[in-house]
């Protein structure tokens, strides 16, 4: 064979080899690309109901989004059970407002798959001039690196029953009692007692505040009296350790009152936590015995729920902060999608853009509704500090009754007097309850001040039992606007709610 033919043959063979190898490589690349495109959806867990609604509105339809906490549950008191821990551990990602809103998440924030989207992770807007609705275009959000979020107070516990400070009490009730026998009962709720045991102190006294130091000393002392089911309790300078019978649905103690008078019961936990079918305190004729004063006031739950150490987590009451939360979520979701999968990445962008547009529409709608309220009436009075982001964004003065009543929210004359004076001087038009029916404290304040209670409650800690992220903003706005002399366009608000529902379809 000539040299020319041999060269030609070698070149042809090399070309075929190159083509063959290129085809194989291309097949591998496109095979991998196809597998990525066809990959099954991710599994996400969102802790708080509002965060869950937001994640569902932005995530791909093929992704599975599980809501960890039921809307009926207070996230402040969340104790993560084994099933929930398994969900958190197995999720591709966990989205949460963070420990400021949900204290039990403090142990999960630094985990690799946790994404915090709450107050510690976004740059909240400053509305100091009460008029800035044109400066939200960037919707900037801090990238959460799961560090300590600036060394903020971790609010180590907002409700767990396993770590009470020595001598602490959650509830004190003053009763006017006649000499005789009474029954104090503790029931299982959903099949279990709120705690297996609890300390109680009973003092003959007419002054809750004046008896607090002694009660704390007795509750913290190891020199206590143990009692079991059907045991007898009396006024004493020793604390009782009440042990609940796990075999019974209820554990009942006899309260023996030696003489007529006022008695104060200090308890480590709320007695209402042990109510399933009946009131906790009854006389021999089975009639309910109600306190004439109590700390905290009836129906408000643990008074420390909204004490967040100065870092207010209720950021979603300003729609622009929800946009920033959504921005964090969308960026995090896209990290789970290959750069080659342009279709899914584009879809995430489109879904977030729709959410952004709707929330901008919600913001504009709220501004329009609030404009119908006379300026001198724009004061929101409620028990807790939870509407400050809303007030700052839309030009309200917000007043927390706890600033005047104190954290105990007890019915002390000096506190009530200063509160009534404030309501009169500020020309307050309405008091906004955070629950229906309103607590006895708010009812008394309304009666004594002649300031009416709003007919509807405002929802400060997340979603309502029904509805979505927009629903709660519409409901709160219409409740506030209609109660303060304005006129709320509920129909246009309902249209925004309906549009939000389409995001998760």
HELIX and SHEET records of a PDB file:
HELIX    1   1 UNK A    3  UNK A   37  1                                  35    
HELIX    2   2 UNK A   49  UNK A   58  1                                  10    
HELIX    3   3 UNK A   75  UNK A   77  5                                   3    
HELIX    4   4 UNK A   82  UNK A   90  1                                   9    
HELIX    5   5 UNK A  103  UNK A  107  5                                   5    
HELIX    6   6 UNK A  149  UNK A  151  5                                   3    
HELIX    7   7 UNK A  208  UNK A  220  1                                  13    
HELIX    8   8 UNK A  271  UNK A  274  5                                   4    
HELIX    9   9 UNK A  315  UNK A  317  5                                   3    
HELIX   10  10 UNK A  319  UNK A  334  1                                  16    
HELIX   11  11 UNK A  342  UNK A  370  1                                  29    
HELIX   12  12 UNK A  375  UNK A  377  5                                   3    
HELIX   13  13 UNK A  388  UNK A  394  1                                   7    
HELIX   14  14 UNK A  402  UNK A  405  1                                   4    
HELIX   15  15 UNK A  413  UNK A  425  1                                  13    
HELIX   16  16 UNK A  440  UNK A  449  1                                  10    
HELIX   17  17 UNK A  469  UNK A  483  1                                  15    
HELIX   18  18 UNK A  490  UNK A  503  1                                  14    
SHEET    1   A 4 UNK A  64  UNK A  67  0                                        
SHEET    2   A 4 UNK A  43  UNK A  46  1                                        
SHEET    3   A 4 UNK A  93  UNK A  96  1                                        
SHEET    4   A 4 UNK A 114  UNK A 116  1                                        
SHEET    1   B 6 UNK A 225  UNK A 227  0                                        
SHEET    2   B 6 UNK A 240  UNK A 243  1                                        
SHEET    3   B 6 UNK A 197  UNK A 204 -1                                        
SHEET    4   B 6 UNK A 261  UNK A 267 -1                                        
SHEET    5   B 6 UNK A 171  UNK A 177 -1                                        
SHEET    6   B 6 UNK A 293  UNK A 295 -1                                        
SHEET    1   C 4 UNK A 232  UNK A 233  0                                        
SHEET    2   C 4 UNK A 250  UNK A 257  1                                        
SHEET    3   C 4 UNK A 180  UNK A 187 -1                                        
SHEET    4   C 4 UNK A 281  UNK A 283 -1                                        
SHEET    1   D 3 UNK A 397  UNK A 400  0                                        
SHEET    2   D 3 UNK A 379  UNK A 382  1                                        
SHEET    3   D 3 UNK A 431  UNK A 432  1                                        
END                                                                             
